[in-house]
Amino acid sequence: MSSNEKVYSLLKALANENRLKILQVLTASQQPIHIEGLSRILGKDYSAVYRDVETLEKAGIVGIYIVGRSRVPYIRKKDELNKLFDLINTLL
């Protein structure tokens, strides 16, 4: 995958309100949250949250821990993601 394709994949993954909410919850949480917990917190269907987490994973934004039968997403580069959001906010 070329550098341009990676940038496009990242920006496309971030260009979704539900995915941004998932990232906000993961960033703010002090505890790991499995996908079912995210769906309850966000009031969204499990399968929709699962697909959004999968999209964020493919873009390299989150990783997944497998705990038993649960999938627990985590932000791979939390500091860098926060810097990106700070940069975006300065552009607005």
KAPEBEL-V63200 format. One record per helix or strand of 3 or more residues. SS is the DSSP state (@ for helix, = for strand). FROM is the first residue (numbers start at 1). TO is the last residue. Records with the same first field share a line. If there is no record, write none. Layout:
SS->FROM-TO  FROM-TO
This chain:
@->3-14  17-28  35-42  46-58  78-91
=->62-67  70-75
